[in-house]
Amino acid sequence: MPPRPEIERLWFDPAEMLTGGVWRPASQTLPIEDPSTGSEVGALARGTAGDIDEAVAAAEAARAGDWGRMTAAERGRILARIGRMVLDRAEDLAVIEATDVGKPLRQARADALALARYMEFYAGAADKVMGETIPYLDGYTVYTLREPHGVTGHIVPWNYPMQIVGRSVGAALAMGNACVLKPAEEASLTALAFARIATEAGLPAGALNLVPGLGEEAGAALAGHPGIHHLSFTGSVATGSLIQAAAAANVVPVTLELGGKSPQLVFADADLDAALPYLVGAGIQNAGQTCSAAARILVERSRHDEVVARMADAYRALRVGPARADFDLGPLISARQKAVVEAFLATAPAGSVAARGRIVAEAPKGGHYVAPVLLAGPGPDHPLAQEEIFGPAQVVIPFDGEDEAVAIANGTRYGLVAAVWSESGARQMRLAKRLRAGQVFINNYGAGGGVELPFGGVGRSGHGREKGFEALYGFSALKTVAARHG
């Protein structure tokens, strides 16, 4: 068999895992696939339940050792070094991410910068998590402390590995937890790269442990491990339910960031010139493989046809191709995901396709490409408007008045993100309160993805919050101290 081609810019062996500060080869491996070509380009460590046991033990030892005794200021300095080193390797990380995930290179570059920013933010926040004093009975002084949970488990998905490692692991380390990270088997390379950078930056042995592998093997072992004190998971509703059930057996708190079917509400007074890039861009970013993708565009009926026409023009200009060629969209992550998306699109009512993008001629035949599709026709109860497709498809739905707009927007099982486009300040405030979502954006979508902005959902979009200071609170336990002194 001819040797497999090497992935460009790797400075580590993806067939290794990290436990207790030691990189060691796995006993088994998984193939690494390039979604742009469908070809195998390397071998990834396939961790076992035994490897998870070793990683948890190493994390426990780190909490009892140098890492657990370190001050918050010292933890912050290490995270700051990690952030600087991520910036130094940003282009390498972007190329690796584009190859591994299939996202256009410009998006991968943005993700590398976001990872550095998470480290910078949590470096500065590490020594600023305060308790409080509580006025109480005469003769008492009562105060609260925020303390790390201990050993935290992190199961991150394949769509945004760098960003989600940053917001999850970065916050947990800032609070003094020791982490066991299980990246998705479809895309583990930048998580491995981050762990290499962290160890080179001086992160003590065992503070971060990384075990790649299959979800049903390494992931299940981590979710149900009795040595884990908090779990963080981003992914599908089905898997999140299984993880929560496994954690419940050990009475372990869980942060779940799951799916979405997020709406943008466009009213008759909206500035369409300002809105259009967000209406389209928030739906097709990362080929629609984004939990917060704006999959539904709700438009006041008087402007529905205009919005469809303008979005259709934008869609016809979209090009899909290899990640490294940096077109508007790259491939989907896998042949399986492509089949899921195509099955959803096959249910579209006749005549409902308003526009499609195009797959460029130079796209390799083995790649997992799907042209983006704009749909105007499926009603608010159609599966295309209810279920998370996780692909490049958006549905435009008309409404009459605020009440109907809110009813449609809130009419799914999800509640992750929503946006309102209107020049009326009163309407903006009314709908911000009425919309069932963890984040509501007014005349924008995503607010630049700020790391400072708490993120999470309601309903089947999960619970708990990541990003900002809320993540630090989630990765800590509150202790109340009541001192009686007379």
C-alpha positions as CSV (number, residue, x, y, z in Angstrom):
1,M,0.0,0.0,0.0
2,P,1.4,3.4,-0.9
3,P,2.1,5.8,2.0
4,R,-0.7,8.2,2.9
5,P,0.0,11.8,2.1
6,E,0.9,14.0,5.0
7,I,-1.3,16.8,6.1
8,E,0.4,20.1,5.4
9,R,1.7,22.1,8.4
10,L,1.4,19.4,11.0
11,W,4.2,19.6,13.6
12,F,2.8,16.7,15.8
13,D,1.7,13.1,15.3
14,P,-2.2,12.8,15.3
15,A,-1.9,9.2,16.2
16,E,-0.8,10.2,19.7
17,M,-2.8,11.3,22.8
18,L,-1.8,13.4,25.8
19,T,-2.2,12.1,29.4
20,G,-0.3,13.4,32.4
21,G,1.9,15.6,30.2
22,V,3.2,12.7,28.1
23,W,2.4,12.2,24.5
24,R,2.1,8.5,23.6
25,P,0.9,6.5,20.7
26,A,-2.5,4.9,20.7
27,S,-2.9,1.1,20.4
28,Q,-5.4,1.7,17.6
29,T,-6.1,4.4,15.0
30,L,-8.9,5.9,12.9
31,P,-8.5,7.3,9.4
32,I,-8.4,11.0,8.9
33,E,-10.4,12.2,5.9
34,D,-10.1,15.4,3.9
35,P,-13.8,16.4,3.2
36,S,-12.7,18.4,0.1
37,T,-11.5,15.3,-1.6
38,G,-13.0,12.4,0.3
39,S,-9.5,10.9,0.6
40,E,-7.7,9.5,3.6
41,V,-4.8,11.7,4.6
42,G,-3.6,10.4,7.9
43,A,-4.2,8.3,11.1
44,L,-5.8,9.6,14.3
45,A,-5.4,8.0,17.8
46,R,-8.4,5.9,18.8
47,G,-8.6,6.1,22.5
48,T,-10.3,3.6,24.7
49,A,-12.0,3.5,28.1
50,G,-8.7,2.6,29.6
51,D,-7.1,5.7,28.1
52,I,-9.9,7.8,29.6
53,D,-9.2,6.2,33.0
54,E,-5.6,7.2,32.7
55,A,-6.5,10.8,31.6
56,V,-8.9,11.3,34.5
57,A,-6.3,10.0,37.0
58,A,-3.7,12.4,35.5
59,A,-6.2,15.3,35.9
60,E,-6.8,14.3,39.5
61,A,-3.1,14.2,40.2
62,A,-2.7,17.7,38.6
63,R,-5.4,19.1,40.9
64,A,-3.6,17.7,43.9
65,G,-0.3,18.9,42.7
66,D,1.3,22.0,41.0
67,W,-1.8,23.0,39.0
68,G,-4.1,22.8,42.0
69,R,-1.8,25.0,44.1
70,M,-1.2,27.6,41.5
71,T,-2.7,31.1,42.0
72,A,-5.3,32.5,39.7
73,A,-2.7,35.1,38.5
74,E,-0.3,32.4,37.6
75,R,-2.9,30.5,35.7
76,G,-3.7,33.7,33.8
77,R,-0.1,34.1,32.8
78,I,0.0,30.6,31.3
79,L,-3.2,31.2,29.4
80,A,-1.8,34.5,28.1
81,R,1.3,32.6,26.8
82,I,-0.9,30.1,25.1
83,G,-2.8,32.9,23.4
84,R,0.4,34.4,22.1
85,M,1.6,31.1,20.8
86,V,-1.7,30.5,19.1
87,L,-1.3,33.8,17.3
88,D,2.2,32.8,16.2
89,R,0.8,29.5,14.7
90,A,-2.4,31.0,13.5
91,E,-1.8,30.3,9.8
92,D,-0.7,26.7,10.5
93,L,-3.8,26.2,12.6
94,A,-6.0,27.7,9.8
95,V,-4.6,25.4,7.1
96,I,-5.0,22.4,9.4
97,E,-8.6,23.3,10.3
98,A,-9.6,24.0,6.6
99,T,-8.2,20.6,5.6
100,D,-9.7,18.7,8.5
101,V,-13.2,20.3,8.6
102,G,-13.6,21.5,5.1
103,K,-14.4,25.1,5.8
104,P,-13.0,27.9,3.6
105,L,-9.6,29.1,4.6
106,R,-10.8,32.6,5.6
107,Q,-13.3,31.1,8.1
108,A,-10.5,28.9,9.5
109,R,-8.3,31.9,9.9
110,A,-11.1,33.7,11.8
111,D,-11.4,30.6,14.1
112,A,-7.7,30.6,14.9
113,L,-7.9,34.3,15.9
114,A,-11.0,33.5,18.0
115,L,-9.1,30.7,19.8
116,A,-6.3,33.2,20.7
117,R,-8.9,35.7,21.8
118,Y,-10.5,33.2,24.2
119,M,-7.2,32.6,25.8
120,E,-6.6,36.3,26.1
121,F,-10.0,36.9,27.6
122,Y,-9.8,34.0,30.1
123,A,-6.2,34.9,31.0
124,G,-7.3,38.3,32.1
125,A,-10.4,37.0,33.8
126,A,-8.7,34.3,35.8
127,D,-8.0,36.4,38.9
128,K,-11.2,38.5,38.6
129,V,-13.8,35.9,39.7
130,M,-15.0,37.4,43.0
131,G,-17.2,36.1,45.8
132,E,-19.3,38.5,47.9
133,T,-20.1,39.3,51.5
134,I,-23.7,38.8,52.7
135,P,-25.3,41.0,55.4
136,Y,-26.5,38.6,58.0
137,L,-27.1,38.2,61.8
138,D,-25.2,40.3,64.3
139,G,-22.0,38.4,65.3
140,Y,-21.6,36.7,61.9
141,T,-19.5,37.4,58.8
142,V,-20.8,35.5,55.8
143,Y,-19.1,35.4,52.4
144,T,-19.0,33.3,49.3
145,L,-16.2,31.6,47.3
146,R,-16.0,30.4,43.7
147,E,-14.0,27.2,43.6
148,P,-13.2,24.8,40.6
149,H,-15.3,21.7,40.3
150,G,-12.1,19.6,40.0
151,V,-11.8,17.4,36.9
152,T,-13.9,18.6,34.0
153,G,-14.8,16.6,30.8
154,H,-15.1,18.3,27.5
155,I,-16.6,16.7,24.4
156,V,-16.3,19.1,21.5
157,P,-17.8,18.7,18.0
158,W,-16.3,18.8,14.5
159,N,-17.8,22.0,13.1
160,Y,-15.8,24.6,15.2
161,P,-13.1,22.7,17.0
162,M,-10.8,25.7,17.7
163,Q,-13.6,28.0,18.9
164,I,-15.3,25.4,21.1
165,V,-12.1,24.2,22.7
166,G,-11.3,27.9,23.4
167,R,-14.5,28.7,25.1
168,S,-14.8,25.5,27.0
169,V,-11.3,24.4,28.0
170,G,-10.1,28.0,28.3
171,A,-12.8,28.9,30.9
172,A,-12.3,25.6,32.8
173,L,-8.6,26.1,33.1
174,A,-9.0,29.8,34.1
175,M,-11.0,28.6,37.1
176,G,-8.4,26.0,38.0
177,N,-10.1,22.8,36.8
178,A,-8.0,20.0,35.3
179,C,-9.5,19.0,31.9
180,V,-10.0,15.8,29.9
181,L,-10.8,16.7,26.3
182,K,-12.4,14.3,23.8
183,P,-12.5,16.0,20.3
184,A,-14.8,14.7,17.6
185,E,-13.4,11.8,15.6
186,E,-14.3,13.6,12.3
187,A,-12.0,16.6,13.2
188,S,-9.5,16.4,16.0
189,L,-6.4,17.9,14.5
190,T,-6.6,21.5,15.8
191,A,-7.5,20.2,19.3
192,L,-4.3,18.2,19.2
193,A,-2.4,21.2,18.0
194,F,-3.9,23.3,20.8
195,A,-2.8,20.7,23.4
196,R,0.7,20.8,21.9
197,I,0.9,24.5,22.2
198,A,-0.5,24.5,25.8
199,T,2.2,22.1,26.9
200,E,4.9,24.1,25.2
201,A,3.6,27.2,26.9
202,G,4.2,25.6,30.3
203,L,0.8,24.3,31.3
204,P,1.6,21.8,34.1
205,A,1.4,18.1,33.4
206,G,-2.2,16.7,33.7
207,A,-3.9,20.1,33.7
208,L,-5.0,19.3,30.1
209,N,-5.4,15.7,28.9
210,L,-6.6,14.8,25.4
211,V,-7.9,11.5,24.2
212,P,-9.3,11.3,20.6
213,G,-11.5,8.5,19.6
214,L,-15.0,7.4,18.8
215,G,-18.0,8.8,20.6
216,E,-19.3,5.5,21.5
217,E,-16.0,4.4,23.0
218,A,-13.9,7.3,24.4
219,G,-16.8,9.7,24.5
220,A,-19.1,7.4,26.4
221,A,-16.4,6.4,28.8
222,L,-15.8,10.1,29.6
223,A,-19.4,11.0,30.0
224,G,-20.0,8.2,32.5
225,H,-16.8,8.4,34.3
226,P,-17.2,8.6,38.1
227,G,-14.0,10.8,38.4
228,I,-15.5,13.6,36.3
229,H,-17.0,16.5,38.3
230,H,-18.5,18.5,35.4
231,L,-19.2,17.8,31.8
232,S,-19.4,20.2,28.8
233,F,-20.8,19.0,25.5
234,T,-21.6,20.7,22.2
235,G,-23.4,18.6,19.6
236,S,-26.6,17.0,18.6
237,V,-29.7,16.8,20.7
238,A,-29.7,13.0,20.6
239,T,-26.1,12.7,21.8
240,G,-26.6,15.4,24.4
241,S,-29.5,13.5,25.9
242,L,-27.3,10.4,26.2
243,I,-24.5,12.3,27.8
244,Q,-26.8,14.0,30.3
245,A,-28.2,10.6,31.2
246,A,-24.7,9.1,31.7
247,A,-23.7,12.1,33.8
248,A,-26.9,11.9,35.9
249,A,-25.8,8.4,37.1
250,N,-22.9,10.2,38.9
251,V,-24.9,13.3,39.8
252,V,-22.6,15.4,37.7
253,P,-23.6,18.9,36.3
254,V,-23.7,19.3,32.6
255,T,-23.4,22.2,30.2
256,L,-25.2,21.3,26.9
257,E,-25.0,23.5,23.8
258,L,-27.2,21.6,21.3
259,G,-29.0,22.3,18.1
260,G,-30.9,25.2,16.7
261,K,-33.4,26.4,14.1
262,S,-32.7,30.1,14.5
263,P,-34.9,32.8,12.9
264,Q,-34.2,36.3,11.7
265,L,-37.3,38.4,11.7
266,V,-37.4,41.1,9.0
267,F,-40.1,43.8,9.4
268,A,-41.4,46.1,6.7
269,D,-39.3,49.0,8.1
270,A,-36.0,47.0,8.0
271,D,-32.9,48.4,6.2
272,L,-32.5,45.6,3.7
273,D,-29.2,46.8,2.4
274,A,-27.8,46.4,5.9
275,A,-29.6,43.1,6.6
276,L,-28.9,41.2,3.4
277,P,-25.3,40.1,4.1
278,Y,-26.4,38.8,7.5
279,L,-29.6,37.1,6.2
280,V,-27.5,35.1,3.8
281,G,-24.1,34.9,5.6
282,A,-25.5,33.6,8.8
283,G,-27.2,30.7,7.0
284,I,-24.4,29.5,4.7
285,Q,-21.3,30.0,7.0
286,N,-19.4,26.7,7.4
287,A,-21.8,25.3,4.8
288,G,-24.6,25.7,7.2
289,Q,-23.0,23.4,9.7
290,T,-23.5,25.8,12.6
291,C,-25.8,25.3,15.5
292,S,-26.7,29.0,15.5
293,A,-27.2,29.2,11.7
294,A,-30.0,31.4,10.6
295,A,-32.0,28.7,9.0
296,R,-35.3,30.5,9.0
297,I,-35.9,34.0,7.5
298,L,-39.3,35.4,8.6
299,V,-40.4,38.4,6.5
300,E,-43.3,40.7,6.9
301,R,-45.6,39.9,3.9
302,S,-45.4,43.3,2.3
303,R,-41.6,42.8,1.7
304,H,-41.5,39.0,1.4
305,D,-41.1,38.9,-2.4
306,E,-38.5,41.6,-2.4
307,V,-36.4,39.8,0.3
308,V,-36.7,36.5,-1.6
309,A,-35.6,38.1,-4.8
310,R,-32.6,39.8,-3.3
311,M,-31.5,36.7,-1.3
312,A,-31.9,34.7,-4.5
313,D,-29.6,37.0,-6.4
314,A,-27.0,36.5,-3.6
315,Y,-27.4,32.7,-3.6
316,R,-26.9,32.5,-7.4
317,A,-23.5,34.1,-6.9
318,L,-22.4,31.6,-4.2
319,R,-19.7,29.2,-5.1
320,V,-18.8,25.9,-3.4
321,G,-15.4,24.3,-3.7
322,P,-12.3,22.9,-1.9
323,A,-11.6,24.5,1.5
324,R,-8.1,25.6,0.6
325,A,-9.3,27.4,-2.5
326,D,-11.3,29.7,-0.3
327,F,-14.7,29.8,-2.1
328,D,-17.9,31.0,-0.3
329,L,-18.6,27.5,1.0
330,G,-16.6,24.3,1.4
331,P,-17.8,20.7,1.5
332,L,-19.8,19.1,4.3
333,I,-17.9,17.2,6.8
334,S,-18.7,13.6,5.6
335,A,-20.6,11.5,3.1
336,R,-23.0,10.7,5.9
337,Q,-23.8,14.4,6.6
338,K,-24.2,15.0,2.8
339,A,-26.7,12.2,2.6
340,V,-28.6,13.6,5.6
341,V,-28.8,17.1,4.0
342,E,-29.8,15.8,0.6
343,A,-32.6,13.7,2.2
344,F,-34.0,16.8,3.9
345,L,-33.8,18.8,0.6
346,A,-35.7,16.0,-1.2
347,T,-38.7,16.8,0.9
348,A,-39.0,20.4,-0.4
349,P,-42.4,21.1,-2.0
350,A,-42.5,21.4,-5.8
351,G,-41.5,24.8,-7.0
352,S,-40.2,26.0,-3.6
353,V,-36.5,26.3,-4.7
354,A,-36.0,30.1,-5.2
355,A,-32.3,29.8,-6.0
356,R,-29.2,27.7,-5.7
357,G,-25.5,28.3,-5.6
358,R,-23.1,26.3,-7.7
359,I,-20.4,23.8,-7.1
360,V,-17.3,24.8,-9.1
361,A,-16.0,22.6,-11.9
362,E,-12.7,22.1,-10.2
363,A,-14.2,20.6,-7.0
364,P,-12.9,17.0,-6.6
365,K,-15.5,14.4,-7.4
366,G,-14.9,12.6,-4.1
367,G,-15.6,15.7,-2.0
368,H,-18.8,16.1,0.0
369,Y,-20.3,19.1,-1.8
370,V,-23.8,20.4,-1.6
371,A,-24.9,23.5,-3.4
372,P,-26.6,26.0,-1.1
373,V,-30.4,26.2,-1.5
374,L,-32.8,29.0,-0.8
375,L,-36.4,27.8,-0.3
376,A,-39.6,29.9,-0.4
377,G,-42.6,27.7,0.0
378,P,-42.3,25.3,2.9
379,G,-44.6,26.6,5.7
380,P,-43.6,27.1,9.3
381,D,-44.7,23.5,10.2
382,H,-42.8,21.8,7.4
383,P,-39.8,19.6,8.5
384,L,-37.5,22.0,6.6
385,A,-38.7,24.8,8.8
386,Q,-38.7,22.7,12.0
387,E,-35.8,20.3,12.0
388,E,-32.1,21.2,12.1
389,I,-30.7,20.4,8.7
390,F,-27.1,21.3,9.4
391,G,-26.4,22.1,5.8
392,P,-26.6,25.1,3.5
393,A,-30.3,25.6,3.2
394,Q,-32.6,28.5,4.4
395,V,-36.4,28.8,4.4
396,V,-38.1,32.1,3.8
397,I,-41.5,32.4,5.5
398,P,-44.0,35.3,5.4
399,F,-45.8,36.7,8.4
400,D,-48.4,39.3,9.2
401,G,-47.7,41.4,12.3
402,E,-45.6,41.0,15.4
403,D,-47.8,38.3,17.1
404,E,-47.6,35.9,14.1
405,A,-43.9,36.6,13.7
406,V,-43.2,35.7,17.4
407,A,-45.5,32.6,17.1
408,I,-43.6,31.3,14.1
409,A,-40.2,32.2,15.6
410,N,-41.0,30.4,18.9
411,G,-42.7,27.6,17.1
412,T,-39.9,25.0,17.1
413,R,-38.4,22.9,19.9
414,Y,-35.2,25.0,19.8
415,G,-34.3,28.3,21.2
416,L,-30.6,29.3,20.6
417,V,-30.4,32.5,18.6
418,A,-32.8,35.0,17.0
419,A,-32.5,38.4,15.3
420,V,-34.8,41.3,14.7
421,W,-34.5,43.7,11.8
422,S,-36.6,46.8,12.3
423,E,-36.0,50.6,12.8
424,S,-38.6,50.8,15.5
425,G,-36.9,51.0,18.9
426,A,-40.1,50.0,20.7
427,R,-40.6,46.9,18.5
428,Q,-36.9,46.0,19.1
429,M,-37.4,46.0,22.9
430,R,-40.8,44.2,22.8
431,L,-39.5,41.3,20.6
432,A,-36.2,41.0,22.5
433,K,-38.3,40.0,25.5
434,R,-40.8,37.9,23.6
435,L,-38.5,35.7,21.6
436,R,-37.5,32.4,23.1
437,A,-33.8,32.3,22.6
438,G,-30.5,32.4,24.5
439,Q,-29.3,35.3,22.4
440,V,-31.3,38.0,20.6
441,F,-29.6,40.4,18.1
442,I,-31.1,43.7,17.0
443,N,-30.2,44.8,13.4
444,N,-27.2,42.4,13.3
445,Y,-26.6,38.7,13.7
446,G,-23.8,37.3,15.9
447,A,-22.3,40.6,17.0
448,G,-19.0,39.5,15.6
449,G,-19.0,36.4,17.6
450,G,-17.7,38.2,20.7
451,V,-16.1,35.9,23.3
452,E,-17.5,38.2,26.0
453,L,-21.1,37.4,25.1
454,P,-22.8,34.5,27.1
455,F,-24.0,31.9,24.7
456,G,-26.4,29.0,25.1
457,G,-30.0,28.0,24.5
458,V,-33.3,27.0,25.9
459,G,-35.5,24.1,25.1
460,R,-33.8,21.5,22.9
461,S,-31.0,23.9,22.3
462,G,-29.6,23.0,25.7
463,H,-28.9,24.6,29.0
464,G,-26.0,26.4,30.8
465,R,-23.9,29.2,29.3
466,E,-20.5,29.4,27.6
467,K,-18.4,32.4,26.8
468,G,-17.9,35.5,28.9
469,F,-17.9,35.4,32.7
470,E,-20.9,33.2,32.8
471,A,-18.7,30.3,31.6
472,L,-16.4,30.9,34.6
473,Y,-19.4,30.7,36.9
474,G,-20.5,27.4,35.2
475,F,-17.0,25.9,35.7
476,S,-17.0,26.7,39.4
477,A,-19.0,25.8,42.5
478,L,-20.3,28.4,44.9
479,K,-19.3,27.9,48.6
480,T,-20.9,29.9,51.4
481,V,-18.8,30.5,54.5
482,A,-20.6,31.7,57.7
483,A,-18.2,32.7,60.5
484,R,-19.6,33.3,63.9
485,H,-17.4,35.5,66.0
486,G,-19.7,37.1,68.6
